[in-house]
Amino acid sequence: MMLLLQATEGAPYLSTLLLLGGLGFVAAVIIGSIAWYNSKRPAGWEDKERPDIVPEVKK
């Protein structure tokens, strides 16, 4: 961490950019994980059979 701070000492915008990029990445992973966890089949497809092209995933 200190090495990163020393490397960005002369460029305050770079450290801000890295911080915002890191926080954005973490937020994207969290939001994507929540969306993936809550995903389900589209409306009207709940009782339909799985197409042959879609592989069966065992939980």
PDB file with one MODEL, atoms N, CA, C and O in Angstrom:
MODEL        1
ATOM      1  N   MET A   1       0.819  -1.188   0.000  1.00  0.00           N
ATOM      2  CA  MET A   1       0.000   0.000   0.000  1.00  0.00           C
ATOM      3  C   MET A   1       0.860   1.247   0.000  1.00  0.00           C
ATOM      4  O   MET A   1       0.571   2.211  -0.709  1.00  0.00           O
ATOM      5  N   MET A   2       1.925   1.226   0.803  1.00  0.00           N
ATOM      6  CA  MET A   2       2.812   2.388   0.854  1.00  0.00           C
ATOM      7  C   MET A   2       3.493   2.607  -0.500  1.00  0.00           C
ATOM      8  O   MET A   2       3.730   3.746  -0.903  1.00  0.00           O
ATOM      9  N   LEU A   3       3.805   1.515  -1.194  1.00  0.00           N
ATOM     10  CA  LEU A   3       4.426   1.635  -2.505  1.00  0.00           C
ATOM     11  C   LEU A   3       3.473   2.330  -3.482  1.00  0.00           C
ATOM     12  O   LEU A   3       3.894   3.166  -4.281  1.00  0.00           O
ATOM     13  N   LEU A   4       2.200   1.979  -3.409  1.00  0.00           N
ATOM     14  CA  LEU A   4       1.205   2.624  -4.262  1.00  0.00           C
ATOM     15  C   LEU A   4       1.083   4.105  -3.935  1.00  0.00           C
ATOM     16  O   LEU A   4       0.981   4.932  -4.841  1.00  0.00           O
ATOM     17  N   LEU A   5       1.092   4.447  -2.662  1.00  0.00           N
ATOM     18  CA  LEU A   5       1.007   5.842  -2.266  1.00  0.00           C
ATOM     19  C   LEU A   5       2.238   6.615  -2.719  1.00  0.00           C
ATOM     20  O   LEU A   5       2.121   7.765  -3.142  1.00  0.00           O
ATOM     21  N   GLN A   6       3.414   6.004  -2.637  1.00  0.00           N
ATOM     22  CA  GLN A   6       4.632   6.667  -3.084  1.00  0.00           C
ATOM     23  C   GLN A   6       4.638   6.844  -4.599  1.00  0.00           C
ATOM     24  O   GLN A   6       5.122   7.856  -5.106  1.00  0.00           O
ATOM     25  N   ALA A   7       4.110   5.876  -5.311  1.00  0.00           N
ATOM     26  CA  ALA A   7       4.090   5.955  -6.772  1.00  0.00           C
ATOM     27  C   ALA A   7       3.117   7.010  -7.266  1.00  0.00           C
ATOM     28  O   ALA A   7       3.335   7.599  -8.325  1.00  0.00           O
ATOM     29  N   THR A   8       2.058   7.259  -6.527  1.00  0.00           N
ATOM     30  CA  THR A   8       1.035   8.218  -6.958  1.00  0.00           C
ATOM     31  C   THR A   8       1.155   9.548  -6.224  1.00  0.00           C
ATOM     32  O   THR A   8       0.242  10.373  -6.284  1.00  0.00           O
ATOM     33  N   GLU A   9       2.258   9.761  -5.541  1.00  0.00           N
ATOM     34  CA  GLU A   9       2.426  10.986  -4.759  1.00  0.00           C
ATOM     35  C   GLU A   9       2.387  12.228  -5.646  1.00  0.00           C
ATOM     36  O   GLU A   9       1.797  13.238  -5.263  1.00  0.00           O
ATOM     37  N   GLY A  10       2.997  12.167  -6.805  1.00  0.00           N
ATOM     38  CA  GLY A  10       3.032  13.314  -7.697  1.00  0.00           C
ATOM     39  C   GLY A  10       1.777  13.452  -8.545  1.00  0.00           C
ATOM     40  O   GLY A  10       1.594  14.479  -9.197  1.00  0.00           O
ATOM     41  N   ALA A  11       0.923  12.467  -8.554  1.00  0.00           N
ATOM     42  CA  ALA A  11      -0.277  12.491  -9.396  1.00  0.00           C
ATOM     43  C   ALA A  11      -1.502  12.194  -8.531  1.00  0.00           C
ATOM     44  O   ALA A  11      -1.911  11.038  -8.418  1.00  0.00           O
ATOM     45  N   PRO A  12      -2.082  13.210  -7.929  1.00  0.00           N
ATOM     46  CA  PRO A  12      -3.235  12.943  -7.054  1.00  0.00           C
ATOM     47  C   PRO A  12      -4.448  12.389  -7.800  1.00  0.00           C
ATOM     48  O   PRO A  12      -5.275  11.698  -7.206  1.00  0.00           O
ATOM     49  N   TYR A  13      -4.559  12.685  -9.085  1.00  0.00           N
ATOM     50  CA  TYR A  13      -5.700  12.190  -9.846  1.00  0.00           C
ATOM     51  C   TYR A  13      -5.605  10.684 -10.071  1.00  0.00           C
ATOM     52  O   TYR A  13      -6.627  10.004 -10.162  1.00  0.00           O
ATOM     53  N   LEU A  14      -4.401  10.169 -10.160  1.00  0.00           N
ATOM     54  CA  LEU A  14      -4.233   8.731 -10.371  1.00  0.00           C
ATOM     55  C   LEU A  14      -4.714   7.935  -9.162  1.00  0.00           C
ATOM     56  O   LEU A  14      -5.375   6.908  -9.317  1.00  0.00           O
ATOM     57  N   SER A  15      -4.388   8.400  -7.968  1.00  0.00           N
ATOM     58  CA  SER A  15      -4.836   7.681  -6.777  1.00  0.00           C
ATOM     59  C   SER A  15      -6.358   7.750  -6.639  1.00  0.00           C
ATOM     60  O   SER A  15      -6.988   6.777  -6.224  1.00  0.00           O
ATOM     61  N   THR A  16      -6.939   8.883  -6.982  1.00  0.00           N
ATOM     62  CA  THR A  16      -8.398   9.012  -6.948  1.00  0.00           C
ATOM     63  C   THR A  16      -9.040   8.082  -7.972  1.00  0.00           C
ATOM     64  O   THR A  16     -10.052   7.438  -7.697  1.00  0.00           O
ATOM     65  N   LEU A  17      -8.435   8.023  -9.158  1.00  0.00           N
ATOM     66  CA  LEU A  17      -8.952   7.147 -10.205  1.00  0.00           C
ATOM     67  C   LEU A  17      -8.874   5.682  -9.787  1.00  0.00           C
ATOM     68  O   LEU A  17      -9.814   4.919 -10.010  1.00  0.00           O
ATOM     69  N   LEU A  18      -7.764   5.295  -9.187  1.00  0.00           N
ATOM     70  CA  LEU A  18      -7.625   3.911  -8.720  1.00  0.00           C
ATOM     71  C   LEU A  18      -8.628   3.584  -7.625  1.00  0.00           C
ATOM     72  O   LEU A  18      -9.198   2.493  -7.611  1.00  0.00           O
ATOM     73  N   LEU A  19      -8.846   4.509  -6.716  1.00  0.00           N
ATOM     74  CA  LEU A  19      -9.803   4.287  -5.638  1.00  0.00           C
ATOM     75  C   LEU A  19     -11.224   4.144  -6.193  1.00  0.00           C
ATOM     76  O   LEU A  19     -11.953   3.227  -5.815  1.00  0.00           O
ATOM     77  N   LEU A  20     -11.610   5.053  -7.087  1.00  0.00           N
ATOM     78  CA  LEU A  20     -12.956   4.970  -7.658  1.00  0.00           C
ATOM     79  C   LEU A  20     -13.125   3.724  -8.521  1.00  0.00           C
ATOM     80  O   LEU A  20     -14.192   3.109  -8.523  1.00  0.00           O
ATOM     81  N   GLY A  21     -12.084   3.353  -9.250  1.00  0.00           N
ATOM     82  CA  GLY A  21     -12.149   2.136 -10.060  1.00  0.00           C
ATOM     83  C   GLY A  21     -12.293   0.895  -9.202  1.00  0.00           C
ATOM     84  O   GLY A  21     -13.061  -0.010  -9.529  1.00  0.00           O
ATOM     85  N   GLY A  22     -11.547   0.853  -8.095  1.00  0.00           N
ATOM     86  CA  GLY A  22     -11.648  -0.284  -7.185  1.00  0.00           C
ATOM     87  C   GLY A  22     -13.019  -0.380  -6.535  1.00  0.00           C
ATOM     88  O   GLY A  22     -13.604  -1.460  -6.449  1.00  0.00           O
ATOM     89  N   LEU A  23     -13.523   0.758  -6.081  1.00  0.00           N
ATOM     90  CA  LEU A  23     -14.858   0.753  -5.466  1.00  0.00           C
ATOM     91  C   LEU A  23     -15.939   0.402  -6.488  1.00  0.00           C
ATOM     92  O   LEU A  23     -16.899  -0.299  -6.168  1.00  0.00           O
ATOM     93  N   GLY A  24     -15.780   0.888  -7.707  1.00  0.00           N
ATOM     94  CA  GLY A  24     -16.741   0.551  -8.763  1.00  0.00           C
ATOM     95  C   GLY A  24     -16.738  -0.928  -9.087  1.00  0.00           C
ATOM     96  O   GLY A  24     -17.788  -1.528  -9.316  1.00  0.00           O
ATOM     97  N   PHE A  25     -15.541  -1.514  -9.105  1.00  0.00           N
ATOM     98  CA  PHE A  25     -15.442  -2.940  -9.374  1.00  0.00           C
ATOM     99  C   PHE A  25     -16.111  -3.758  -8.276  1.00  0.00           C
ATOM    100  O   PHE A  25     -16.849  -4.702  -8.557  1.00  0.00           O
ATOM    101  N   VAL A  26     -15.853  -3.394  -7.039  1.00  0.00           N
ATOM    102  CA  VAL A  26     -16.462  -4.103  -5.910  1.00  0.00           C
ATOM    103  C   VAL A  26     -17.982  -3.964  -5.960  1.00  0.00           C
ATOM    104  O   VAL A  26     -18.702  -4.937  -5.734  1.00  0.00           O
ATOM    105  N   ALA A  27     -18.472  -2.766  -6.254  1.00  0.00           N
ATOM    106  CA  ALA A  27     -19.921  -2.550  -6.344  1.00  0.00           C
ATOM    107  C   ALA A  27     -20.523  -3.383  -7.478  1.00  0.00           C
ATOM    108  O   ALA A  27     -21.600  -3.956  -7.315  1.00  0.00           O
ATOM    109  N   ALA A  28     -19.841  -3.455  -8.622  1.00  0.00           N
ATOM    110  CA  ALA A  28     -20.340  -4.234  -9.753  1.00  0.00           C
ATOM    111  C   ALA A  28     -20.404  -5.721  -9.414  1.00  0.00           C
ATOM    112  O   ALA A  28     -21.358  -6.402  -9.791  1.00  0.00           O
ATOM    113  N   VAL A  29     -19.401  -6.222  -8.711  1.00  0.00           N
ATOM    114  CA  VAL A  29     -19.390  -7.643  -8.321  1.00  0.00           C
ATOM    115  C   VAL A  29     -20.527  -7.933  -7.351  1.00  0.00           C
ATOM    116  O   VAL A  29     -21.205  -8.953  -7.476  1.00  0.00           O
ATOM    117  N   ILE A  30     -20.741  -7.040  -6.381  1.00  0.00           N
ATOM    118  CA  ILE A  30     -21.803  -7.256  -5.395  1.00  0.00           C
ATOM    119  C   ILE A  30     -23.172  -7.195  -6.057  1.00  0.00           C
ATOM    120  O   ILE A  30     -24.010  -8.067  -5.826  1.00  0.00           O
ATOM    121  N   ILE A  31     -23.406  -6.182  -6.872  1.00  0.00           N
ATOM    122  CA  ILE A  31     -24.706  -6.041  -7.545  1.00  0.00           C
ATOM    123  C   ILE A  31     -24.938  -7.202  -8.511  1.00  0.00           C
ATOM    124  O   ILE A  31     -26.048  -7.728  -8.590  1.00  0.00           O
ATOM    125  N   GLY A  32     -23.900  -7.604  -9.245  1.00  0.00           N
ATOM    126  CA  GLY A  32     -24.034  -8.739 -10.161  1.00  0.00           C
ATOM    127  C   GLY A  32     -24.306 -10.041  -9.435  1.00  0.00           C
ATOM    128  O   GLY A  32     -25.079 -10.870  -9.916  1.00  0.00           O
ATOM    129  N   SER A  33     -23.685 -10.232  -8.287  1.00  0.00           N
ATOM    130  CA  SER A  33     -23.920 -11.444  -7.503  1.00  0.00           C
ATOM    131  C   SER A  33     -25.347 -11.493  -6.976  1.00  0.00           C
ATOM    132  O   SER A  33     -25.984 -12.547  -6.983  1.00  0.00           O
ATOM    133  N   ILE A  34     -25.842 -10.354  -6.520  1.00  0.00           N
ATOM    134  CA  ILE A  34     -27.226 -10.297  -6.048  1.00  0.00           C
ATOM    135  C   ILE A  34     -28.194 -10.581  -7.188  1.00  0.00           C
ATOM    136  O   ILE A  34     -29.159 -11.324  -7.010  1.00  0.00           O
ATOM    137  N   ALA A  35     -27.947 -10.000  -8.355  1.00  0.00           N
ATOM    138  CA  ALA A  35     -28.823 -10.228  -9.508  1.00  0.00           C
ATOM    139  C   ALA A  35     -28.773 -11.690  -9.947  1.00  0.00           C
ATOM    140  O   ALA A  35     -29.806 -12.274 -10.277  1.00  0.00           O
ATOM    141  N   TRP A  36     -27.580 -12.282  -9.952  1.00  0.00           N
ATOM    142  CA  TRP A  36     -27.458 -13.679 -10.342  1.00  0.00           C
ATOM    143  C   TRP A  36     -28.178 -14.590  -9.349  1.00  0.00           C
ATOM    144  O   TRP A  36     -28.845 -15.544  -9.747  1.00  0.00           O
ATOM    145  N   TYR A  37     -28.042 -14.293  -8.060  1.00  0.00           N
ATOM    146  CA  TYR A  37     -28.667 -15.118  -7.033  1.00  0.00           C
ATOM    147  C   TYR A  37     -30.188 -15.053  -7.131  1.00  0.00           C
ATOM    148  O   TYR A  37     -30.871 -16.053  -6.913  1.00  0.00           O
ATOM    149  N   ASN A  38     -30.717 -13.870  -7.459  1.00  0.00           N
ATOM    150  CA  ASN A  38     -32.166 -13.691  -7.510  1.00  0.00           C
ATOM    151  C   ASN A  38     -32.764 -14.017  -8.871  1.00  0.00           C
ATOM    152  O   ASN A  38     -33.979 -13.921  -9.044  1.00  0.00           O
ATOM    153  N   SER A  39     -31.937 -14.399  -9.838  1.00  0.00           N
ATOM    154  CA  SER A  39     -32.455 -14.640 -11.183  1.00  0.00           C
ATOM    155  C   SER A  39     -33.311 -15.908 -11.202  1.00  0.00           C
ATOM    156  O   SER A  39     -33.119 -16.832 -10.412  1.00  0.00           O
ATOM    157  N   LYS A  40     -34.235 -15.912 -12.110  1.00  0.00           N
ATOM    158  CA  LYS A  40     -35.093 -17.074 -12.308  1.00  0.00           C
ATOM    159  C   LYS A  40     -35.523 -17.084 -13.764  1.00  0.00           C
ATOM    160  O   LYS A  40     -35.120 -16.215 -14.537  1.00  0.00           O
ATOM    161  N   ARG A  41     -36.312 -18.030 -14.132  1.00  0.00           N
ATOM    162  CA  ARG A  41     -36.783 -18.092 -15.514  1.00  0.00           C
ATOM    163  C   ARG A  41     -37.709 -16.913 -15.794  1.00  0.00           C
ATOM    164  O   ARG A  41     -38.394 -16.426 -14.895  1.00  0.00           O
ATOM    165  N   PRO A  42     -37.725 -16.459 -17.047  1.00  0.00           N
ATOM    166  CA  PRO A  42     -38.592 -15.326 -17.394  1.00  0.00           C
ATOM    167  C   PRO A  42     -40.069 -15.649 -17.166  1.00  0.00           C
ATOM    168  O   PRO A  42     -40.460 -16.815 -17.129  1.00  0.00           O
ATOM    169  N   ALA A  43     -40.868 -14.619 -17.016  1.00  0.00           N
ATOM    170  CA  ALA A  43     -42.306 -14.781 -16.784  1.00  0.00           C
ATOM    171  C   ALA A  43     -42.918 -15.590 -17.926  1.00  0.00           C
ATOM    172  O   ALA A  43     -42.652 -15.322 -19.097  1.00  0.00           O
ATOM    173  N   GLY A  44     -43.729 -16.569 -17.579  1.00  0.00           N
ATOM    174  CA  GLY A  44     -44.373 -17.423 -18.561  1.00  0.00           C
ATOM    175  C   GLY A  44     -43.586 -18.689 -18.866  1.00  0.00           C
ATOM    176  O   GLY A  44     -44.109 -19.592 -19.518  1.00  0.00           O
ATOM    177  N   TRP A  45     -42.338 -18.774 -18.408  1.00  0.00           N
ATOM    178  CA  TRP A  45     -41.490 -19.925 -18.695  1.00  0.00           C
ATOM    179  C   TRP A  45     -41.279 -20.795 -17.468  1.00  0.00           C
ATOM    180  O   TRP A  45     -40.494 -21.741 -17.530  1.00  0.00           O
ATOM    181  N   GLU A  46     -41.945 -20.518 -16.360  1.00  0.00           N
ATOM    182  CA  GLU A  46     -41.708 -21.251 -15.124  1.00  0.00           C
ATOM    183  C   GLU A  46     -42.021 -22.735 -15.254  1.00  0.00           C
ATOM    184  O   GLU A  46     -41.309 -23.568 -14.695  1.00  0.00           O
ATOM    185  N   ASP A  47     -43.079 -23.074 -15.986  1.00  0.00           N
ATOM    186  CA  ASP A  47     -43.500 -24.466 -16.074  1.00  0.00           C
ATOM    187  C   ASP A  47     -43.082 -25.135 -17.383  1.00  0.00           C
ATOM    188  O   ASP A  47     -43.501 -26.261 -17.651  1.00  0.00           O
ATOM    189  N   LYS A  48     -42.281 -24.483 -18.187  1.00  0.00           N
ATOM    190  CA  LYS A  48     -41.836 -25.045 -19.466  1.00  0.00           C
ATOM    191  C   LYS A  48     -40.615 -25.929 -19.248  1.00  0.00           C
ATOM    192  O   LYS A  48     -39.892 -25.784 -18.263  1.00  0.00           O
ATOM    193  N   GLU A  49     -40.400 -26.846 -20.184  1.00  0.00           N
ATOM    194  CA  GLU A  49     -39.240 -27.726 -20.097  1.00  0.00           C
ATOM    195  C   GLU A  49     -37.999 -27.002 -20.592  1.00  0.00           C
ATOM    196  O   GLU A  49     -38.078 -26.089 -21.414  1.00  0.00           O
ATOM    197  N   ARG A  50     -36.856 -27.425 -20.080  1.00  0.00           N
ATOM    198  CA  ARG A  50     -35.570 -26.830 -20.467  1.00  0.00           C
ATOM    199  C   ARG A  50     -35.250 -27.244 -21.910  1.00  0.00           C
ATOM    200  O   ARG A  50     -35.399 -28.417 -22.255  1.00  0.00           O
ATOM    201  N   PRO A  51     -34.809 -26.294 -22.766  1.00  0.00           N
ATOM    202  CA  PRO A  51     -34.414 -26.670 -24.133  1.00  0.00           C
ATOM    203  C   PRO A  51     -33.220 -27.616 -24.122  1.00  0.00           C
ATOM    204  O   PRO A  51     -32.442 -27.624 -23.168  1.00  0.00           O
ATOM    205  N   ASP A  52     -33.071 -28.409 -25.174  1.00  0.00           N
ATOM    206  CA  ASP A  52     -31.982 -29.396 -25.252  1.00  0.00           C
ATOM    207  C   ASP A  52     -30.611 -28.733 -25.290  1.00  0.00           C
ATOM    208  O   ASP A  52     -29.631 -29.320 -24.832  1.00  0.00           O
ATOM    209  N   ILE A  53     -30.528 -27.521 -25.829  1.00  0.00           N
ATOM    210  CA  ILE A  53     -29.241 -26.847 -26.002  1.00  0.00           C
ATOM    211  C   ILE A  53     -28.684 -26.333 -24.665  1.00  0.00           C
ATOM    212  O   ILE A  53     -27.482 -26.094 -24.549  1.00  0.00           O
ATOM    213  N   VAL A  54     -29.550 -26.163 -23.659  1.00  0.00           N
ATOM    214  CA  VAL A  54     -29.130 -25.646 -22.350  1.00  0.00           C
ATOM    215  C   VAL A  54     -28.695 -26.816 -21.467  1.00  0.00           C
ATOM    216  O   VAL A  54     -29.487 -27.727 -21.229  1.00  0.00           O
ATOM    217  N   PRO A  55     -27.444 -26.810 -20.974  1.00  0.00           N
ATOM    218  CA  PRO A  55     -26.994 -27.939 -20.150  1.00  0.00           C
ATOM    219  C   PRO A  55     -27.660 -27.962 -18.786  1.00  0.00           C
ATOM    220  O   PRO A  55     -28.034 -26.918 -18.251  1.00  0.00           O
ATOM    221  N   GLU A  56     -27.805 -29.142 -18.233  1.00  0.00           N
ATOM    222  CA  GLU A  56     -28.392 -29.313 -16.909  1.00  0.00           C
ATOM    223  C   GLU A  56     -27.327 -29.020 -15.844  1.00  0.00           C
ATOM    224  O   GLU A  56     -26.230 -29.577 -15.897  1.00  0.00           O
ATOM    225  N   VAL A  57     -27.641 -28.166 -14.897  1.00  0.00           N
ATOM    226  CA  VAL A  57     -26.702 -27.814 -13.842  1.00  0.00           C
ATOM    227  C   VAL A  57     -27.198 -28.406 -12.542  1.00  0.00           C
ATOM    228  O   VAL A  57     -28.320 -28.127 -12.121  1.00  0.00           O
ATOM    229  N   LYS A  58     -26.368 -29.230 -11.893  1.00  0.00           N
ATOM    230  CA  LYS A  58     -26.754 -29.842 -10.625  1.00  0.00           C
ATOM    231  C   LYS A  58     -26.351 -28.926  -9.484  1.00  0.00           C
ATOM    232  O   LYS A  58     -25.241 -28.394  -9.467  1.00  0.00           O
ATOM    233  N   LYS A  59     -27.251 -28.745  -8.537  1.00  0.00           N
ATOM    234  CA  LYS A  59     -26.980 -27.855  -7.400  1.00  0.00           C
ATOM    235  C   LYS A  59     -26.318 -28.599  -6.282  1.00  0.00           C
ATOM    236  O   LYS A  59     -26.015 -28.012  -5.244  1.00  0.00           O
TER     237      LYS A  59
ENDMDL
END
